[in-house]
């Protein structure tokens, strides 16, 4: 058995289950609630579409920008998309994005000795 067999199987399984969940979510949104209104809202659909867009952009720019910069921007954007409008705190989101990204970078680079995509910041700091 080759090394890529298990990750490939898990990836395919994850993709299939994702499609099933998306189908169930769309089906559930169309069913009327007890009071006759649909369960899903326009804001929920916008959040889903924006989340997909942010993920696709993150994957597209990861090699160019590198792990640190791309992940900080991704986490900030994702938190802005998912947070309720009355609870959005950009300063807190930036701090969380930076701290989490640096901790993950250190854990992978130093603790696990795994390379992450290098980019602008990694080249400047010489990591």
Secondary structure, DSSP 8 states (H G I E B T S, - for coil): --THHHHHHHHHHHHHHHHHHHHHHHHHHHSB-TTSSBSS-HHHHHHHHHHHHHHHHHHHHHHHH-HHHHHHHHHHHHHHHHS-GGG--HHHHHHHHHHHHHHHHHIIIIIS-------HHHHHHT-
